[in-house]
């Protein structure tokens, strides 16, 4: 919703969901693996 990159939206949703589960560390690595072009699309 409002994300220029569908992948970023999916990553953000997965990140938030995993973070709530206490698995933020695993997803954090996945987020860092996202191309720099998608980083600005992530809402802080």
Secondary structure, DSSP 4 states (H G I P E B T S, - for coil): ---S-HHHHHHHHHHHHHHHTT-HHHHHHHHHTS-HHHHTTS--
